[in-house]
């Protein structure tokens, strides 16, 4: 069985590109090929114009990778020593490396922990350090494989905010993200490719992918009324779908409207029937809705190893 089958993707400078797929979809295989850890059995892959087979060393000088839950290096080193070591692997001049390390420690909130041994760091602090490690070489292309895996909400938010800011301030760079958190992909990515069973089933902006699920507007209204049945509202012009639940004098009404302009008539009809509008909420499809529509299952429903 092929891990990847006819995958064609293009990512440009300044782009935050997301790669989504269930376990076993081929994401890890694709990432390993792009970072020159795995040779492709066929086809061609270029990273910054360089061939992953012929130009592996040139690619490695231009990229960096950060994975969630990855080993944090040498526990006996301090945070600063760890980052210095990696800066020298990339051949950074001493003055440049020291300045860049200081800047990264400051923006990631690790300056006060720079002289702590790595084995004394919390999980969140280690992942922040790993991100600093990934950025210390100032890569042209940054690969992020589940970068917030296992982090608490606050740390994950800090990591996402910094990565987004880093790309905004460096529009010549590119970020490729794989994640199992749909909200993370929706928040960060300009473009998302959904891959399943080794094939790309969709590639578009998050907004465009969500529009594939439905084009109608969905509204939920809560109405105070003693009326027990609102089914007549389903026949109003512009109402495509209607559902209701009534309990203790309060009705929860759901509408799918072909045209949002029909909402005014819906509210007017409710008022004429003696109802009093308590709340109105418009619901939008999510990226997870689009994923389920395209793949047929949730992201966390595994079929096997990736």
N, C-alpha and C positions, 0 to 999 in steps of 0.2 A: 504494500500500500504506500502511495506517495504521501509524504508529509505536506508537500506543497504541489499544487497542480495548476500551472498556467497563471500564476500570480503576477499581475502587472500593476505597479504603483509608482507614482511620481510625487516627490516632495520637494518644495521649493524653499529658498532662503526666506527667513522671517516667519516660517510656518510652524505652528504647534500642531503636530500630526498625531492622531490617536489611532491605535490598533486594538480593536476589540474582537473577542471571540471566546467561545467556551473552551474548557480544557480539551486538548486534543485537536484544536483547530489548525495548528501550525504556526502560531505566533512566535513561540520560542525558537523554532527552527529558523524562521525568517530573520529574527533578531541575530541569532548566532551567525548566520551567513553574512549579514550586513556588517557585523563587527569583526569579521574575518576569523571567527572561532570554528567555523564549519564550512567545508567546501561544498558548493552546489554540485549536484550530479548532472545538471543540465541548465540551459538558459544562461542569462547574463545579468549581473547586478553591478551597478555603479554607485559609488559613494563619493560625492563631491567630484564627479567626473572620473574617478579612478576605479578600475576593475578589481573586484574583491579577490579574484584568483591571481591576477598578474601583479597587482600593486598593493598587496596587503600592508607592507610597511608604511607606504605613503598614507594609506587610509588611517592606520593606527595613530599616526602623528596628528591627525585632524579630528579625532573623535574621542569621546569618553562615555563611560557607561556607569550608571548607578542602579543597583537592584535592591528591592525591599528585602529585608532579612538577610542581607549578605554579610559575610564575615567582615569584621571591622579591623582587619589587619593584625598588628602586633600589639598585644595587650600591655606589654612592658614599656612601650613608648608612650610619651605624652601626646596629647592632641596635636600640638604644634610640631613635634618631631615627626609624627605620622604624615602630616601634610607636607612638611619639608622633604621627607623621603620621596614622596610621589612627585613633588615638583622637580626633583633632581632626575627621576626616571625620565621625565620629559625634557630634560636639559635646560630648564629655565635658569637664566642668570640669577645669582644670589640676591641682588637688590630687588629685582622684579618679583622673585618668589616670596621674599619676606613681606613686601608691600601687599602683594595679592593675598597671602595668607592672613595678614592682619585685617584686610578689608573683609574677607569672607567670614572670618571669625566674628567680626563686629556685626555684620548684617544678619548672621544666623544666630546671634545671641550666645555665642560660645567664647567670647573674649575672656570672660572671667574664669573659664574652665580650660584655658589653653595649656596650662601646665599640669592638668590632671592626667593620670595614667588612663589609657583607653579602657582597661578592665574595670575601672571605677565609674564609667559612664552609664547612664540609664539608656534604655532602648531608643528613646526619642533623641537623646543627645548623640548617640552613635550614628543614627541615621542622618542627623544634621551634619555631623562630621563627614560621613560618606558623601553627602552632597557637596560639601566643600572640597573634598578630594576629587570629585568628578569635575569640578569647575576650576580647580587651581591651574590646570593646563590651558585654560581659556579655549575650550574645544570649539570647532566650527559646527560640529553636529553632536548633540547630547542625546544619548539613548537612556531612557528611564523605564525600567522594568519593574512595575509595581512599587514605585518609590515610597509610598506612604503605607505599605503593608504593615499592620500591627501597631501603628502609631496611634496615640490618643488624638482626640479631635483637635485640640489646640495646636499640637506639634504638626499634625498633617496640614492644618490650615496655614501655618507659617511656611512650611515647605512649598506648598502650592503657590502661595503669594510670591515667594522669592523667585521661583522658577519662571512664573509669568512675567515678573518685573525684569528679570535678567534677559528674557527674550525681547521684551518691548524696548529695552535699552540697547539691544544688539540685534537690529533687524537683519543683519547679514548671517545670523546663526539659524539653526534649525533644531527643533526638539521632536523626537519620536517617543511617544508614551504608550506603554501597554498598562492596562489597569483593569481590575475587576470591580472598580467603583464607578458606576455609571454617572453619578453626580460629578465625580472628578473629571471624567472625560467631557461632560457637558459644560462644565465651568471653564476648562482650560483650552480645549481643542478648537482650532479653526476648521480642521478637516478630520473626518473619521472614516476609517476603512473597517468594515465588518467582515471578518474572515471565518469560514466554517468549513470543516473537512478539507482544508488545504486550498480552498478557493475563496476569492474575494466576491462576496455576494452583494456588496454595496459600498460605495465610496462617495461621500458628499459632506457638506457642512452639517453640523448637528440640527440646525433649523430645517434644512431640506429633508433630512432623514425623518424628522418628526412629522413633516407634512405628508410623508408617504403613508402614515398610519391613518390619518383622516384630515380632511380639509374643512369639515364642519366645525362650528363653534359649540362648545359644550358649556352649559350653565346649570348651576344648582341653586335653587331658590328655597328658602324656608319661609313658610307662610303660616300665620296664625288664623285659624278658621275652624268652625264647627262642621264644615262641610266634609263629608266622608269620601267623595269621589270627584276627582278632577280630570277624569279621562277625556272630557270634552275638549280640553286644551290641546289634545293631540291632533285635532282636525284644523287647527289654526293655520293660516298660510305661513309657509316658511319653517314649520316644525317638521323635522325629519324623523325624530325619535323622541318618545316620551316615556317616563317612568315615574311612579309615585309611591310614597309610603306615608301613611297617616297614623299618628299616635297621640292621644290625649290633646286633641285640639290643635296640633301642629302638623303641617304637611311638609314633607321633603319632596320637592319636585325637580326632576332632572329633564333637561331639554337638549336635544341636538338640533341646532338651527342651521339651515342652509345659508341663511343671510342674517347677520347680526341685527339688521334693521327690524327683524321680526320680534325682537325682544320687547320693544315698546308695546306692541299689540298684546303680547303674552301678559305683561304686567297690567295693562289696562283691563284685560279680560279677568284677571284675578281680582282686581279692585271692584269691577262690576259685580262679581259673584260674591262679594262680601269678605274677601280675604284681605289680610294686612301683611304686607311684605316685611319680614324681619331681617333677612339677609340675602345677599346675592353674591355668588362666587363663580367666576369663569375658570374652567379647568383646561389646561393645555396638555397635549400628549407629551410624554417624556422620551428621552433617548432610549430608556429601557423598553417602553412600549414599542418603539421602532425596531429594536433588537429582536424582541419576541416575535413581532410580525414577520421579520425577514428570516430568522433562524429557526423559529418554531419552538424555542425553549428559552428559559432564562439563562443569563450569563453564568450563574453558579450551578447549573445543572450539568454536571460533568459526564462525558462519555468515555473518558480514559485519560492517560497522561498526555501532556503537551509535548 
